[in-house]
Amino acid sequence: MTKKAVLIHGLHVEANGWDSLVWGDLAQNVWGSIPRGVEAAWRDQVELIFWGSGASSRDGKKEAEVMYERALSGIGELAALCDTSPEDLKAFLEARSVKDVDAKDTAAEIRDCFDLCLTRGIPSVVLIPYASQAPIASRRALGLALEDEKYASFRHHISLEPSDTRYAGTSMSDIVIFAPPHRGDRVSNPSHVLARKTLDVIQRLSKAGDADGIEKLLADWNSLLDR
């Protein structure tokens, strides 16, 4: 059997509805990223469970550590999903888990996982993002595999098993993707370039805590579109 790794993507601990996103509502058959990832890892008896990341912290513990502890606190429910005992599942998690406390974003998280897989001779990676994160997780993983020769061996060995959970109060239709022009029957319009530039500016203003700057930028943008 091919060796596999499961990457359970992290989520900023201050995200709205954090527990709902990572855990879900198992009684209603809504699986968050933790139960989805743990069940996938147990089902395939993977060699590595990679927990992300170090982008945020709570009570002195990094995001990956908080995620892992959330899994242990619900080990009985997870064991029921995996049709095994809490003791066996806990031992499995302890033996296979690595907590990445260094990565600061999705791209770094995936790169760190790929690097460890290369070191351990694991050729296949299953990404476990929450559903809202799935588009960017797949884009980042494929970007590395297709455009960085170091990770070329993963090109045909990346799969996704996203959670059932989405950002609080949103649906998948709220995720907007700008693709480069590629259809000959339409006017070429590289809107993805402006979308990237806009996102970069918003992120820079957000990191600087400039709420007024963001409000003005969005107001100007909305006015332009209305015109």
N, C-alpha and C positions, 0 to 999 in steps of 0.2 A: 504494500500500500504506500502511495506517495505521502511523504511527510508534509504536514500542513501547519500553518500558523493561523491563529485567529487574532485580528486586531480589533479590539473593542475601543472605538473612538471615545475620546474624552469629551466633556462638556463643561464649560466654564461654570464654576460653582455658584455664581451669582445669576445664572440664566433663569429667566422666569419659568416657573414650573419644573425646576431641576429634577426633582424626584419622579415626577410624572413622565418626563422624557426618558430618563435612564431606566426606570423600573416599569412604568406602565400601570395597567390595571389587570392583573392576571386573572382575577375572578371574572372579568368580562372578555377574556382572551385577547387583551391588548398587551403586547409584549414590548417593553422598552429595550434599549440596547444591551443592558446587562443580562437579562434572561435570554434574549436572542443569542447573544454571544456565548454565554455559558452552555446553553443547550447545543449550539453548533459545535462547540469545542468538545463536549462530552460525546456527542453522537459520532464524530469522526475521530475521537481519541487523538486530538492534535498534539503535536510536539511542543507547541508554544502558545500561550495566551498572553498577548501583549496589551497592556492597559495604558491608555493615554489620558492625560499628558501632564506637563508641568506648567501649563498656561495660567493656572489660578490656584489658589490655596484656601483652606478653611481650617481654622484652629491649628495652624502650623503644619498642616498636611497638604501635600500637593493633590491636585485633581485626580491623578491616577490612583493615589492611595485612598482617597475618599471613595472613589468608584469601587475599588476592591473591597473596602470595608463594608460598603453597602451590600455587596454580594454576600459577604459572610454573615451579615445581620439577617439576611433572608434566605439562608442556606436551606432551610426546610422547604420553602416554596420552590426553590430552584431544583432541589433533589426530586421533588414530585414531578416537575416538568421532565427531568432526565430519567425518571423511572429507576432511581437508585437511592441509596441511603445518604443522609446528610454527612455521615462520617466519611464515606467513600468519596463523595463529591468534594468535600473540604480538602481531603488529602490530595485529590487530583488537582484542585486549584493551587494548592500550596506548592506542589511539585512542578507545575507547568507555567506558572505566572511570572511575568516580568513587568514591573511598574516603571514606566518612562516618566521621570520627573524633570526632564530637561527640555523636551520639545515645547515650543511656544505657539505653534499653529498646526493646522492639519497637514501641511506639506512636510514639516519637520517630523511630525509624528509618524507619517508613512515612511519617510526616509530612514528614521531610526529603526523601525520595524524591519524594513528591507535589509538594512545593514546587519542586523542581528541574525536574520534568516540566512544571509550569505555566509556568515561566520559559522552557523550551526548546520549548514547544508540542508536547509529547508527550502524547497523550490516553489511552494504554492502558498498564497496568502488569501484569506477570506476577510474582507472588510466588513465590519459590523457598525455602520453609522446609524444614528437616528434618521428617520426617513427624510427629514428636511435637509440633512447634511449629505445625503447620498449623492446628489449631483456633483458637489464640489469634491467629495472624497474620491469618486471615480475619476474625475478630471485630474486631480493631483496624482493619483496612482498611475494612471495611464501616461501622464506627462513625464513622470520619472522613467517608466518602463520603455516608452517609445523614444524619448529624446535624451536620455542619459545612458550611454553604453554600459556603465557600471551595473545598471539594473535591467539590462536587456533580457536576462533569463526569466524575468517575471512577465514578459509581454503577454503570454498566452496562459498565464497561471494566476490571474487575479479574478476573484469573484466577489459578489456582494450579497449579504443577507441583511438588509436593513430592518430596523425596528418598525413597529406599527405606529410610532409616536412622532409628532410634528411639533414645531415651535408653538408655544401656547397661543391659542386663539387664531391659528392660521391653518391653511390647507395646502396641499401640494401645488394648487393652481396659483398660489402667491409667490412661488419660486419663479423668478424670471431669468431666462438664459439668453444671452446675446451671442450669436454665432457669427463667425466671419462670413462675408458674402461667398456663396458657392453655387447659386442657381443661375443658369444662363438665361432663364425666361423672366428674370426680374432685374430692375435697375440696381446696379451695384451700389451698396451704401455701407461703408465700414463703421456702422454704428457701434460695433463692439469696442472700437478704439476709444470713442468718447465715453462709453459706459465704463471702461476700465479707468479712464482718467477721472471720471466723476467719483467712482468708488474710492480711488486712491486719495482724492481730496477729502471726501467725507471721513474716511478712516483717520487721516492725519488730524482733522479738526476734532474728531471724537476723542482720539488719544490725548489731545491737548486740552480736553474739557471745554472746548469752545462751542457752547450750545448756541450762542448768538450767530456765530459764523455758519453753523449748519442750517439754522433757521433761515438766514438770508439766502444762502446758496439754494436751498430747496424752493424758497419763494420765487427767486429769480428764474429758476428752472421751470417751475410750474407756470409762471407768467409767459415765458417763451413758448411753451407748448400750447398754452391757450391761444396765443397769437397765431 
